[in-house]
Amino acid sequence: MKATDQRIRAEILARYDVDARRCREVFFPAGQQLHAQDAPLENIFLVISGSIFISKSSSNGLSGASCYECTHGCIGAMEIFLDTMRFDCSSVASTDVTTFLLPIDYVQELLQGSFTFVRQIASDLAEQLQHTAARSVQDAHMDMRVLLMVVPQEGQ
């Protein structure tokens, strides 16, 4: 492993106040699912490298009703704060992905004892919500353009 790769890993662990002995590094090849929507929240993921497609099916079952691309941060932050113990979205590796996998019992300890961890996952969640909101606005603009092309204008 290159020194820069080791430095990146050490920075991520420090940013979240995570003990390297309490987590494990996991590789996901492009196309592999990290977890399904509604799967039990047994672990959370800290992204080291790669890109993950996060999507949530709508209530009518349409896939990708809400989606964004994640290249860093915590996968599972929303579920931690909602205390649902189930993944709200599904995650699939868009590219080869490397993550730190943190067991939920260790996450619970960090939530009780590390302000650094709580602050960082809250920051990650805020960023993810901004991406989702931006995507929703883009989708709404696209819907309006499609409607304007389909609906006849006055005088036509």
N, C-alpha and C positions, 0 to 999 in steps of 0.2 A: 504494500500500500504506500502511495506517495505521501510525503510529508504534508503537502497541502490538503490531501484527503483526511489525514489524521487531524490536522488543525481544524478543518470544517466540522468533523465529528465532535471534537472537544468543545468547540464553540457552541454547537447545538446543545450538547449536554449541559454546559454551563448556563446557557440562556434560559433553560427550563429548570435548572437546579436538580438535574437527574443524575443518580449514581449509575455509572456504566455497568456495575455488577448486578443491578436490579432490572436491567432491560436486555434485549438481545437485538442484534442487527438482522434484518430480514430483507432478502432480495425478491422482487416480483418482476418477471419478464413482461414486456409490453403485451397487453391484452388480457393479463390475468386479473381476476377480481380480488380485491383486498377484502371486501366484505359486501354482503347484500343488504338492501334496505330491509329493516325490521329484524336483522340478525342480532343475537344477543351481544351486548357490549362487554366483551371479555377482555379486550385490549384496546389501547389507543395507539395511534401511529404518529411518530414525529418524522417528517420527510427530511431525508438527508440529500437525495438527488433524484432527478427524474420529474415526471409530470403525471398527475393523477386526475382523471375525469370523474367529477362528483356529480351525480344526478339523483333526482327524486321523482318518482312516478307521481302523477297527479291522482286525485281521488277516483278518476274514471279509468285509471290504469295506463294512461299514456306515458311512455318512458321519456325522460328528458324534459318534463314539464318545467323543471327548475334545474339548472346546471351551471357549472363553472369548472375551470381548470385550476388545479392546485399544484404549485411547484415548491412550496415550503410551508412550514407550520405544522399544526396539529390536526389530525383527522380524528374526530370524536369529541371535540371541544363543546359543540352545541349539546350533544347528548349528556355530557358531564353536567353542564349547567341546568339542563332541563330535568336531570335525574330520571331519565326514562329507562336506562339500562338496555336500550335497543338502539341500533343505528337508524337514524332518521333518513339517511340517503344511502345509495350504493356507491362504491368506489372501484374504479378499474384503472389499471396502469396504462396510461397513454403511451408512455415510453418505458424503457427499463427503469425501475424504481428501487431505491434502497431506503429503508426506513429503520427507525428504532421502534421496537414493539414493547410497550409498557403494559404489564398485566394490571387489570383493574384494581386489584387489592393494593398494589403499589401506588397507583394513581390516587386512590382514596387516602392513603397516608400523606401523599404530597399535598392534596387539597387541605388537609388538616394542619400540616406543618410547614408549608413553604409558600410564603407570599409571592416569591419570585415565580414559582410554577403557576399559581393562580393568575397573577398579572399577565404572564406571557400567553397562557391559553385564552384569556379574555381578549387580549390584543389580537390573537389569531382569529378568534371568532368574529370580532368587529371587522377585520379585513375581509373575511369570507362573506359576511353579510353585505359589505359594500360591493363585492364582486357580484353577488347574487342580485342585489338591487340594480346595479348597472346593467346586468344582463336582462333583467325584467323590463327596464326602460327601453333597451334596444329592441327587445321582442315587441313591446307595445308600439314603438315607432314603425316596425316592420308590419305589424297587423294593420296599422292605420294606412300605410302605403298600399297594402293589398286591398283594403276596403275602398280606398279612393280610386283604385284602378277598376274595381268591380262595380261599384255603385255609380249609376249614371249621374252626371252633373246636370244642373239646371240648364235647359235649353238644348239638350242633346236628344 
